[in-house]
Amino acid sequence: MSALNPARASLLKMFALDAKIVSGSGFTLVDEDGRSYLDFLSQYGALPFGHNPPALWDALDAARAEQMPSLVQPLRPVEAERLAERLAEITPGDLAITTLANSGAETVEAAIKLARLRSGRQGILSTHNGFHGKTLGALSATGKPLYQEGFSAPAPGFDYVPFGDLDALRERLETAGDNIAAFIVEPIQGEGGVICPPHGYIDAAITICRSHGVLFILDEIQTGLGRTGALFACSDGDEVPDMLLLAKALGGGMMSIGACIVRPSAWDDRFGQRHSSTFANNNLACRVANATLDMLLEDDQALIRQVATNGTYLRGRLEALQERYPGVIREVRGRGYMLGLEFHRFDERTDSATMAFSSINGGVIPLISSYLFNVQGLLTAPLFNETHVMRLQPTLILGQLEIDRAIDALDAVCGILASQDYYSLVRHLVATPIAEKIASGSVAEDAAHCLPSNLPQTGSFGFLVHYTEEEDVYRSDASFRQFSDAEFANWCAWVKQLGPGFARRMPKVTSKTGATAEGWIMSVPMLPSDMRGSGRHEATRMIKSAVDLAVHEGLTRVGLGAFTSIVTRGGETATGRGGRITSGNTLTTISAVKGIENVASRAGLPLEDAHVVVIGAAGAIGRLASMMLARRVGRVTLVGNEANPFTPKLMSNVADETYELLMDLPVDSGLETGEAVSRVKNIASRLGLGKDRKGIANRFSAAFKALGQQPPIEFTASLQTALLDADIVLVATSSEKSLIDPLTLPRGTLVCDIARPPNVSDAIMPDQTALVFDGGLIQPPFDVDLGAFQTLPKNLCWGCLGETMLLALAREDRDYSIGSRLSIADADRLSLLADLHGFAPAPTQWYGRHVSAEDIENFARHVAAKRAESVSHGLSELGA
């Protein structure tokens, strides 16, 4: 773990932005391996002359030679006084009195204090999406909830209006102006995505504030001192702010310093007497600031005029890039050397699950910046910015040759995005094994609160997905087929570092009753193999974190897909976190059982005397399916994991529960019951079973065998033995391997495979001697659009997703399908809800191929032949 902000260090490491930079000169940085990078960020504008400008080192050397005292408070700091006089000379209008600070945030704090003291009012008005720093007062003025959460910010007295909206400002001041001390605003929102207001906004806003006695604070900490191609962004304005704030470039990239320059009419001596700072009037920092002004003002501001010219050239090149890649670049904006390149969102596209995930969770700019840095040698703003805007803020000394080099790099990455070759975008991240996992947090966790929080408080859901097999990676990101085996393994390790997050917002869904719900697909970027053994703990942590994200965003229900249910023991370890949880296992089971009933009926396979084999009967789905089927069929064989020493006990428990269910089934239950029910009731009557039913499976088995009959409920660990005379097989294990070769099945065998990944291997069945179909799929009364995560037709979905949506539509306010002991009563209730809202079992298919009526007719012939052979064999034995 890094000793310096481990959260940030981990993110930099994740995106391969942790190169050790050992030297810098001008616009060039060099790492420990000798590779050079073009700095197109200049520390967010704080390096006006690049790295290590000789003139500023000369100023520092001169201060050392003079033995200039750095700190002389409370005496007169000569260099600080000279700086204040020069700032009064170069700032617009009658801005004349300077208070110095150590940073931009401290400068904002000073302005807030002065405004409140001078006006006698407490309110500070700023703009949504604005940025003014991260100390408590500056953070409160920063209109970005993401930065404020958890810090008891905003503090009392702060409020916000939309940036660039004069009507909103006027209305707020007309209704609440008597309590507002000041309005603080940036001439261009930098951190907010390089947002420029309408022309004339600043002048008009100053006029409105003056008419209400509200002080106007112009935050030019990022825009000031040449960044926009003028000495100040407000240089061409007619009105003068009451306070002008500077920092960043004022220290020349060598010293930290800020300045609040105030008009005499806004000054208050009480502030001057009470506000101070040990390090603020630092002569050494002020010497560098004065040298910085010398360089900026030299030759009638020649450098700044060059920024204006080159800024126009840079913007033109970027706009030409936008014309070439209109599907990649949404907008170019900004002035001078403060420009923003906004990329189109990827979350509504279906060509890449990775880019969709990154688009929602703040990973797009980090990915692009990582590529530019590692492959093209170009440094841009990678983290903690507006999630789809790349800020371009080169040093002021940068020329057109360097601009062309940067445009070539941006052209390369835009070409990758336009051609959907995301492999080339991420390849450098997985060229070597991932040596260390992220220490804490994730991109998703850091950015999730940027999501639009406008989901309804009811009828809302999140559904967790993950890769169920390696092929899923390629289905959701086709360009990743270029991965070598080693790169693929490294990718699977790398992507886990992203953690859980929102992956796609689903369109609103409407049930047959008219009920509606909205929801998100959420991703846990792991394979089943990652979620077993020691990986189970990491997977559980991710799943809990995903549930917390969902709850934070107001989602009332969270569904667990595939192995996220298995890892959390059917949701048991994910409950109690504020949202309602469902594993989805109940509707999955219902759909599978109804699918079996449907195909058996069409194939002429009577359930009432059929032998059903349930593989994975100790699991939640297998257990519930065994109990549901036992009510309809002739005989059930429960099959457990042969390698698990607890299998006999587990199977015996399921058999006990199933016998007990059949014993207590009311005669007028309304169900079409099979032979198992009547046989069990008869034996139960003979045995005189009362309340003591412990171990009843063994007692039933002994009673049936004493009569020379096969028990209607049996269990075994031998899969092959169970399959020998099976009529119907239901497969519901958590195994990642294929357990059944369909080509070896006895003819006339019907198989329903619920497992994901499938436990029955794919094959073309000649003449449909056996019939296999995917179980647990649902056809809701609406299309399902999962974007890049779509592996089924849009009219179908997994049972676990179907149950999640159904419960959200039905406004069910409790957990469902939790643990391994699913309720048969809940299953019957959910079945009725499914019918009410229009959720039906999916049309019969296998590995995405439709099972046709002709396929079922062919299979029916084998069923008939098998039954005829069975009757013939029975008559033969009877004659013998």
Secondary structure, DSSP 8 states (H G I E B T S, - for coil): --SS-HHHHHHHHHTT----EEEEEBTEEEETTS-EEEESSHHHHT-TT-BS-HHHHHHHHHHHHHT--S--TTS--HHHHHHHHHHHHHSSTT--EEEEESSHHHHHHHHHHHHHHHHS--EEEEEBT----SSHHHHHHSB-HHHHTTTT-S-TTEEEE-TT-HHHHHHHHHHHGGGEEEEEE-SSBTTTTSB---TTHHHHHHHHHHHTT-EEEEE-TTTTTTTTSSSSTTTT-SS--SEEEE-GGGGTTTS--EEEEE-GGG--HHHHHH---TTTT-HHHHHHHHHHHHHHHHHHHHHHHHHHHHHHHHHHHHHHHHHH-TTTEEEEEEETTEEEEEE---TT-SSBHHHHHHHHHT-HHHHHHHHIIIII-EE---SSS-TTEEEE---TT--HHHHHHHHHHHHHHHHHHHTT-HHHHHGGGGSS---S---S--HHHHHGGGS-----SSSEEEEEE--SSHHHHHHHBGGGGG--HHHHHHHHHHHHTT-SEEEEEEEEEE-TTS-EEEEEEEE----GGGGSTTHHHHHHHHHHHHHHHHHHTT-SEEEE-THHHHHTTTTGGG-SSSSEEE--HHHHHHHHHHHHHHHHHHTT--GGG-EEEEETTTSHHHHHHHHHHHTTSSEEEEE--TT-TTHHHHHHHHHHHHHHHHHH--TTS-----HHHHHHHHHHHHHT--S--TTHHHHHHHHHHHTT---SEEEES-HHHHHTT-SEEEE----SS--B-GGGS-TT-EEEE--SS-SB-----GGGSSEEEE-SEEE-SS----GGG--S-TT-EEHHHHHHHHHHHTT--S-BS-SS---HHHHHHHHHHHHHHT-EE---EETTEE--HHHHHHHHHHHHHHHHHHHHHHHHHHH-
